[in-house]
Amino acid sequence: FYLMTSGRVDFASNIVEIGCGCGRRTHLISNYNFHGEAYTGKYLGIDIDGEMLEWCRAHFDPERFEFVQSTHASAAYKGQEQGSRYRIPREDATQDLVFGTSVLTHLLEEQLREYFEEAARILKPGRTMAMTAKCIDLGARSVGNTYRHRIGPAYVENPEVPEAAVAYESEFLLEQARAAGFSDARVLHDDSDWQHTLVAVK
């Protein structure tokens, strides 16, 4: 709703969601209808879990909603385990929004960088990437997680299964967004936030 009220997206926008899971955000987009006005754009949901993607394919309108599996490997989540660089199946500069909820909290540096680069590639000029994250320097609230271990720039809870819980410094996220090709990036945060939101404009 923030993205819509701030004019970053509308009912006709082409949207890519990274980490769509079982479609909890897709459900909101799919079912919204206000006096006959509904979503008419094209949505692409990406996830590492094939089972959840199959559920989404069976329950959302295929004319507007497409779901594909990422090839990224993860010690915490079941996937294809190919570990290859993932290319989002969209042409350059064709999308209006790329977003993800609690995706960066499960990505190490290399995969994070790849998704930022892919988001910058497929977004139209002036369009937005919005990703929630745990920023260690902004008070990453969590139940039971201390993030006391380091893997490069990532703060992780369990080095044996690092993708289970990951935090970063906000400046690192901003640097990576700029390096990927975003001209404007900032982190929205509040002391009450469980996660912070990186908003980057191409």
N, C-alpha and C positions, 0 to 999 in steps of 0.2 A: 504493500500500500504506500510506503514511503516513496518507492521508485515511481509509482503512478502519479501520486499527488505532486511530486517534484518535476513532472514532465519528462522523466527519463524513459518512460515506456507507456504504451497505450494498447487498446484492444486489437490493433492491427499489427503490432510489433512482432518481429521474428525473435524468438527467445531460445537461448540455450541454457539448460540447467546442468551443472556438473554435480554429480552426487544426488541424483533424483530419488534413489531408494525405491520405496513402494509407492511413490507418487503423492506424498503429503502436500507438496506445493502445487503439483499438477492438478490435484483435486480442486483447489481453490480457483485456479485459472479456468478449468474445464466447466465447472458448475456455475460460475458467476454469470448472472443475467439480470440486468436492470432495465425494466421496461423494454425488453426486446434487444437490448444492446449486450452483446456477448463477445467473447474472444474469437477473432477471425484470422489471427496470424498463424505462423507455423512455429511449433514448439519442438525442440529436440531435448530429450532427457538422456543423460549419460550416467552409467554406474558400472561398478566393477562386479556386482552381484547378478549373475544371470537369472536366478530364480525370481528376484524382485522385478527384473525387467520383463520377464514373461508374464508376471501378474499384471504389470502396467499395460502391456500390449493387449491383454485380454479385456481390460476394463476402461480404456480410454479411446476416444474417437480417432481412428487412424488417419482420417483426412487432415486433422490438425496436429496430432500428437505422434511423434516418432521416438523410439527408444533404442539405443545402441549400447553395446558393452565396450568399456575401455579395456585396453590390453595391458594396463599397468599391473604389476605384481604387488602384493601387499602381504606382510606377515600377519596382519590383523584381520583381513577380509578375504573371503574366498572369491577368486576370479579366475581369469584365464592363465595367469601366471607366466605370461610370455615375457614380461619385463621390457617390452620394446617401447620406443617413443610413440606416444599416441597422437594421431592426427584427427582432429574433430572433423567429421564428414560434412563440412560446409565450405562454400567457396569464399575467397577473400572478400572482405568488406561487404558482407551481405546481411549481417545480424545487427539487431538493435540493442540487445542486452545479453550478457553472460553473467550468470549468478550461481552461487553455491552456498548452502547453509551447512556449517560445520564440516567443510571439506578440507580446509587448510589445517584443521586440527588432526588430520590423519595423513598428511603428506610430508615427506622429507624434501630436502632442498631441490633435488633434481626434478622430481615430478611437479613440485610447485612451480618451478621456473618454466617447465614445458607447458603447463596449463596457462600460465600468464602469457607466454608467447603465442599460444594458439588462440587465446581470447583476443589478443591484439590483432592477430592476423584476420580473424573472421568478422570483427566488429567494423561497422561503418565509421568513418571519421566523426568525432563528436559524440559517439555512443559510449555506453558505460559497462564496466565490469564491477560487480558488487559481490564480495566474498566475506563471510564471517570468519573470525580467527580468534585464538587466544593470544593476547599480547602480554608477555611476561612483565614488561615495564609499565603497563597500564593497569596492573592489578588483575591478572587472569584468575577470576574466581572459579573454584572447582571443588567438588566433593571428593576428598581423599587423594587428590593428585598434588604432587610437590614439584614436578618437572626438574628434579635435581640432577639429571644426567644430560650430557651434551653429545650430539652427533652433528658436527659442524655447527651451523648457526641454529640448529633446532634444539629446543629443550624438550626432552622426552621423559615420560614417567618410567618406562620399562625398556631398557636397552635390548632385551631379548625379543620384544615385540614392539618396536619403536613407534609404528604407525597407530598404535592403540590410543595414544594421547600425545599430541604435539603442540608446543607453543613456540612463538617467535617474538623477537623484539619488533616493535612497530616500525622502526626506521629500516630494518631489513626488508619488511614487506613493501615499504614505499620505494626503496632502492630497486627491488626486483620488478615492481610495476613500471617504474620509469625505464629501466633497462630493457623491458619487453616491448616498449614502444608507446606507453601511455604518457600523455603530456601533462596530466594533472592527476595527482593521487593524494588522498588523505584518509586518515583513520578516524571514524566516528566512535566516540566512546563516552560512557557515563559510569560513575562509580557503582551503579547498580547492575551494570551489564554482566551477564555470564560470558558473553563473547562480544568482541568488538567487530566493527564492520569496515573493511577496506573498500573504498569507493574510488575507482580510477576511470578517467575519461580519456579516450583515445584522441 
